[in-house]
Amino acid sequence: MLRTHTCGELNKDNAGQEVFLCGWVHRRRDHGKLIFIDIRDRYGYTQVMFSPKDAPEAHAKAMGLRAEYVIRLKGLVNSRPKNNINPKIPTGEVELIAKELEILNTSLNPPFEIEDTLAVTEDLRLPYRYLDLRRPKMFHLLEARHKLNHIARNFLESQGFIEVETPILTKSTPEGARDYLVPSRVNPGKFFALPQSPQLFKQLLMVSGFDRYFQIAKCFRDEDLRADRQPEFTQLDMEMSFLSEEDIFSISENLFSKVLKDLLGITLKTPFRRISHKEAMKEYGTDKPDTRLDKNDPNEFSFVWVVDFPLFKYDTQQKRWDSEHHPFTAPHPDDVDMLEGDDLSRIRSCSYDLVLNGSEIASGSLRIHSQELQRKIFKILKITDDEINARFGFLLEAFKYGAPPHGGIAFGLDRIMSIFFGTESIRDIIAFPKTQKAVCPLTDAPSQVCDKQLKELYIESVREPLNP
């Protein structure tokens, strides 16, 4: 190893030890003949002193150090005088007396200082995201995201869940948001779609007998963006067999109790409040009610289940019924007979949203597991037999082979993290996000491709030719 300790590790117990540190120059200060720097890594800061008397060669090199140079140091840990202790940092009781300095790499002057306290616009931060992520605040947000994933995985494994990865290149089943399409070179004229959710595959896993599935899944939707939306986002996806809504509520509440306790030290009161969709609209005027009575308290987390959503909504432009959630949602058992009537607006679904502080953070439902009932729903949605077989035939075929009753829920991890840590946008808790125009300023994606690539995919260019 190039280092014996990290930059946030040394304390008075290390006094007198010879150590090696590696990291970035955070700041440099000249005090007469003495030069002081703070060396930084993801773990913290250590103050380093260069003396022309003790280490003239290292001192001479230190005169040329600039912010964000990558360096390796050999030095002696020294206890600071009492009047020079910095109680704000874990290493504040010591400093390193430099003996040797190796410059591993130089750096241009960064476009903004690597400080949490400075206000830097997103327009400047995102093109230099690799510098933005050096800021302690940004690192700690992504570290917290890692911990949330770890806590969730351990909890769900303890409850008998199995993590299964589902395909990214899948079939286009357009409903809801637009699909991102991927042309197939070896199947000319045909396209894969990036999944809007793992919905069909997790239902197939229930048919396969997996019983309890989860996945931290990438999802893709080609939709208009805002502060809490991204073209690619992450869900904690769950599906279970032989269960009721009560089982899903209980597991979800226990999961969040564990996450908030371990991540933020907050004890949640369970069970969460439940309110019907009809009551939410009447009392709050929205199906995403903010039930906090102090809405300015960043440490108040108010969860509420919104249940009994309508199964259908009427599209006045197309003059037809659409699914309120998606067409695989089971109707409320007390309302199944109403499927034969003309007024479908009163039919309730076995669906539910989990709302936190006025934001929907999860959505789920009990699913249809009968292929006859599923075909009936498709018919109500004016999907023809040919379309049904082309888009969903594989699912209906699977239902003929003993599909169990099943249901699930998907949690929007980006949005949850943003609420937990009070960020202005979900972009702050995504390592390399897109802008609201679905552009990556760091890599300049999306970008044009050369005509050779288009020809290989049997796509005709509608722009000026781009040389390879």
DRENZA-87063 format. One line per field, with one value per residue (C-alpha): residue number from 1; x, y, z. Coordinates in steps of 0.1 Angstrom, whole numbers, plus 5000, padded with zeros to 4 digits. Layout:
% DRENZA-87063
n = NUM,...
px = X,...
py = Y,...
pz = Z,...
//
This chain:
% DRENZA-87063
n = 1,2,3,4,5,6,7,8,9,10,11,12,13,14,15,16,17,18,19,20,21,22,23,24,25,26,27,28,29,30,31,32,33,34,35,36,37,38,39,40,41,42,43,44,45,46,47,48,49,50,51,52,53,54,55,56,57,58,59,60,61,62,63,64,65,66,67,68,69,70,71,72,73,74,75,76,77,78,79,80,81,82,83,84,85,86,87,88,89,90,91,92,93,94,95,96,97,98,99,100,101,102,103,104,105,106,107,108,109,110,111,112,113,114,115,116,117,118,119,120,121,122,123,124,125,126,127,128,129,130,131,132,133,134,135,136,137,138,139,140,141,142,143,144,145,146,147,148,149,150,151,152,153,154,155,156,157,158,159,160,161,162,163,164,165,166,167,168,169,170,171,172,173,174,175,176,177,178,179,180,181,182,183,184,185,186,187,188,189,190,191,192,193,194,195,196,197,198,199,200,201,202,203,204,205,206,207,208,209,210,211,212,213,214,215,216,217,218,219,220,221,222,223,224,225,226,227,228,229,230,231,232,233,234,235,236,237,238,239,240,241,242,243,244,245,246,247,248,249,250,251,252,253,254,255,256,257,258,259,260,261,262,263,264,265,266,267,268,269,270,271,272,273,274,275,276,277,278,279,280,281,282,283,284,285,286,287,288,289,290,291,292,293,294,295,296,297,298,299,300,301,302,303,304,305,306,307,308,309,310,311,312,313,314,315,316,317,318,319,320,321,322,323,324,325,326,327,328,329,330,331,332,333,334,335,336,337,338,339,340,341,342,343,344,345,346,347,348,349,350,351,352,353,354,355,356,357,358,359,360,361,362,363,364,365,366,367,368,369,370,371,372,373,374,375,376,377,378,379,380,381,382,383,384,385,386,387,388,389,390,391,392,393,394,395,396,397,398,399,400,401,402,403,404,405,406,407,408,409,410,411,412,413,414,415,416,417,418,419,420,421,422,423,424,425,426,427,428,429,430,431,432,433,434,435,436,437,438,439,440,441,442,443,444,445,446,447,448,449,450,451,452,453,454,455,456,457,458,459,460,461,462,463,464,465,466,467,468
px = 5000,5011,4997,4997,4968,4940,4938,4909,4925,4954,4950,4971,4976,4996,5020,5057,5048,5062,5034,5026,4996,4981,4955,4948,4961,4931,4947,4982,4994,5028,5038,5072,5097,5071,5046,5013,4990,4958,4959,4924,4909,4874,4880,4889,4918,4952,4974,5010,5039,5070,5101,5132,5153,5139,5133,5147,5140,5104,5100,5114,5089,5060,5066,5052,5021,4987,4951,4941,4976,4978,5006,5022,5038,5061,5062,5062,5029,5032,5008,4996,5000,4968,4963,4965,4941,4912,4882,4861,4879,4889,4926,4926,4949,4978,4998,5022,5058,5067,5100,5094,5070,5062,5039,5019,5000,4995,4962,4948,4932,4897,4867,4854,4868,4863,4843,4808,4802,4805,4774,4782,4756,4746,4755,4791,4790,4776,4802,4829,4810,4842,4853,4819,4820,4852,4832,4825,4788,4785,4805,4785,4752,4764,4778,4744,4728,4752,4742,4705,4709,4729,4703,4675,4693,4701,4665,4648,4672,4662,4625,4631,4635,4658,4675,4671,4684,4660,4668,4677,4671,4635,4602,4584,4550,4541,4517,4522,4555,4573,4599,4636,4641,4673,4676,4687,4715,4710,4672,4667,4638,4632,4638,4644,4631,4647,4624,4601,4600,4606,4568,4563,4595,4588,4553,4569,4592,4561,4548,4583,4577,4603,4577,4596,4617,4635,4659,4675,4666,4675,4644,4640,4612,4613,4592,4593,4617,4616,4635,4623,4625,4653,4653,4670,4662,4665,4637,4638,4614,4596,4571,4555,4532,4503,4498,4474,4477,4483,4514,4529,4521,4537,4569,4572,4567,4592,4617,4614,4616,4649,4663,4655,4667,4700,4706,4694,4687,4650,4623,4592,4557,4539,4515,4514,4481,4459,4435,4414,4420,4385,4392,4426,4411,4382,4403,4436,4427,4455,4464,4498,4488,4514,4503,4531,4510,4551,4560,4592,4607,4634,4635,4597,4589,4552,4542,4507,4492,4467,4446,4416,4426,4402,4410,4403,4404,4386,4406,4384,4405,4407,4372,4382,4392,4428,4444,4449,4482,4489,4467,4480,4464,4437,4402,4389,4372,4339,4338,4346,4310,4310,4334,4303,4286,4290,4302,4337,4346,4334,4355,4382,4416,4438,4465,4482,4508,4531,4534,4561,4558,4536,4557,4548,4578,4563,4535,4522,4492,4479,4482,4458,4469,4440,4446,4408,4405,4436,4422,4389,4409,4428,4395,4381,4412,4405,4435,4428,4435,4464,4479,4474,4491,4520,4526,4516,4511,4541,4526,4491,4507,4525,4493,4480,4506,4495,4501,4498,4481,4508,4515,4542,4555,4583,4601,4617,4652,4663,4633,4634,4671,4664,4636,4657,4686,4667,4684,4670,4668,4673,4703,4723,4720,4728,4765,4762,4728,4711,4698,4661,4667,4679,4715,4747,4769,4799,4799,4778,4753,4732,4754,4754,4768,4785,4766,4783,4768,4733,4736,4746,4713,4693,4684,4683,4699,4678,4707,4739,4764,4788,4823,4834
py = 5000,5035,5047,5035,5056,5077,5115,5113,5086,5100,5112,5118,5080,5080,5107,5098,5073,5075,5073,5076,5096,5099,5124,5158,5192,5209,5242,5256,5284,5300,5311,5327,5299,5272,5259,5243,5223,5203,5169,5155,5122,5107,5101,5136,5161,5162,5193,5189,5211,5215,5229,5240,5229,5194,5184,5210,5189,5183,5220,5230,5208,5220,5256,5245,5227,5239,5229,5194,5182,5145,5138,5111,5121,5105,5121,5121,5125,5153,5164,5200,5226,5230,5265,5251,5221,5221,5205,5206,5176,5142,5148,5182,5171,5162,5174,5156,5169,5161,5143,5133,5146,5128,5146,5118,5142,5179,5196,5225,5252,5238,5258,5260,5253,5219,5233,5225,5261,5277,5281,5266,5265,5231,5244,5245,5215,5189,5193,5188,5161,5143,5175,5181,5145,5154,5177,5160,5167,5150,5120,5116,5116,5088,5070,5072,5058,5029,5023,5025,4998,4977,4980,4972,4941,4927,4933,4917,4887,4882,4881,4854,4875,4865,4892,4885,4906,4911,4921,4956,4948,4938,4940,4973,4972,5009,5022,5051,5069,5065,5037,5042,5020,5001,4989,4953,4948,4911,4914,4942,4965,4952,4970,4962,4986,4997,4987,5013,4988,4951,4946,4916,4898,4900,4886,4857,4851,4846,4821,4804,4799,4823,4835,4866,4886,4919,4939,4973,4979,5005,5018,5041,5064,5089,5116,5153,5159,5180,5182,5147,5129,5115,5095,5067,5061,5034,5014,4990,4965,4938,4911,4884,4854,4842,4875,4903,4941,4939,4918,4944,4972,4954,4945,4980,4997,4974,4981,5019,5016,4997,5021,5053,5039,5026,5055,5085,5073,5081,5059,5057,5052,5023,5014,5043,5062,5049,5070,5061,5079,5093,5107,5121,5140,5153,5163,5174,5179,5156,5119,5128,5144,5161,5151,5167,5195,5214,5214,5234,5207,5188,5160,5152,5123,5117,5085,5078,5050,5061,5030,5021,5040,5038,5009,5030,5067,5080,5096,5123,5129,5092,5086,5054,5040,5038,5021,5044,5025,4998,4970,4943,4957,4935,4950,4952,4918,4936,4955,4927,4923,4960,4952,4941,4975,5008,5030,5019,5050,5035,5003,5003,4987,4967,4994,5016,5044,5053,5091,5108,5145,5151,5130,5096,5074,5040,5024,4989,4966,4931,4917,4899,4862,4849,4850,4852,4883,4898,4894,4911,4941,4944,4943,4971,4991,4986,4965,4941,4904,4908,4935,4915,4884,4905,4926,4904,4869,4854,4866,4852,4819,4817,4823,4791,4771,4777,4814,4821,4851,4878,4914,4939,4974,4995,5023,5052,5053,5085,5104,5088,5097,5133,5137,5120,5144,5175,5180,5204,5178,5140,5149,5156,5119,5104,5100,5111,5126,5141,5176,5185,5183,5147,5156,5146,5177,5156,5132,5153,5124,5120,5126,5119,5086,5080,5068,5035,5027,5038,5016,4986,4991,4996,5032,5060,5092,5124,5148,5159,5129,5126,5113,5083
pz = 5000,4992,5026,5061,5073,5058,5061,5086,5109,5129,5165,5196,5200,5168,5182,5175,5147,5112,5086,5050,5037,5002,4990,4974,4985,4999,5008,5013,5037,5039,5074,5068,5062,5073,5048,5060,5038,5045,5027,5020,5010,5014,5051,5061,5065,5081,5086,5074,5082,5059,5076,5057,5087,5092,5055,5030,4999,5008,5018,4984,4966,4988,4976,4942,4955,4943,4951,4940,4934,4942,4967,4989,5022,5047,5080,5118,5137,5162,5189,5184,5212,5232,5217,5182,5185,5159,5177,5145,5128,5142,5133,5150,5179,5156,5126,5103,5102,5066,5059,5022,4995,4963,4937,4921,4898,4892,4886,4867,4888,4894,4882,4918,4952,4967,4996,5010,5022,4987,4965,4931,4904,4890,4855,4867,4889,4865,4837,4864,4884,4893,4911,4926,4941,4959,4982,5015,5013,4980,4991,5023,5003,4981,5011,5027,4996,4997,5034,5026,4999,5023,5051,5027,5013,5047,5060,5029,5030,5067,5055,5030,4999,4970,4948,4911,4883,4853,4817,4807,4770,4769,4750,4743,4760,4756,4782,4805,4797,4764,4761,4753,4722,4712,4676,4671,4646,4642,4639,4613,4619,4654,4687,4723,4749,4782,4810,4826,4855,4859,4862,4838,4848,4885,4879,4859,4889,4910,4884,4887,4924,4938,4963,4975,4951,4953,4931,4932,4896,4870,4852,4822,4811,4782,4799,4806,4835,4867,4900,4912,4879,4858,4825,4843,4880,4906,4923,4952,4936,4955,4947,4968,4964,4987,5005,5012,5012,5049,5044,5020,5043,5073,5054,5040,5073,5090,5062,5066,5104,5100,5074,5093,5126,5112,5088,5106,5142,5139,5154,5133,5147,5130,5115,5091,5087,5058,5038,5008,4975,4977,5012,5002,4972,4994,5024,5008,4971,4961,4961,4976,5009,5030,5065,5085,5106,5109,5072,5078,5101,5081,5106,5105,5083,5079,5060,5048,5027,5000,4992,4971,4939,4910,4887,4856,4844,4814,4786,4772,4741,4731,4745,4761,4795,4807,4837,4867,4875,4850,4834,4856,4888,4903,4908,4943,4950,4960,4927,4902,4891,4881,4852,4833,4836,4817,4845,4853,4873,4906,4904,4930,4926,4950,4946,4971,4971,5000,5004,5024,5032,5001,4976,4963,4971,4964,4944,4942,4939,4941,4906,4883,4882,4861,4823,4817,4840,4825,4790,4801,4814,4782,4763,4784,4776,4738,4732,4703,4704,4680,4702,4734,4719,4704,4736,4765,4750,4769,4803,4796,4784,4818,4837,4822,4842,4878,4885,4923,4938,4940,4945,4952,4955,4941,4961,4943,4960,4944,4956,4991,4995,4984,5010,5038,5033,5022,4988,4963,4936,4932,4910,4942,4953,4919,4910,4874,4867,4836,4834,4831,4793,4796,4788,4806,4806,4817,4787,4763,4759,4739,4709,4672,4658,4625,4594,4595,4629,4616,4585,4606,4625,4593,4603,4578,4588,4587,4593,4577,4574,4604,4595,4615
//
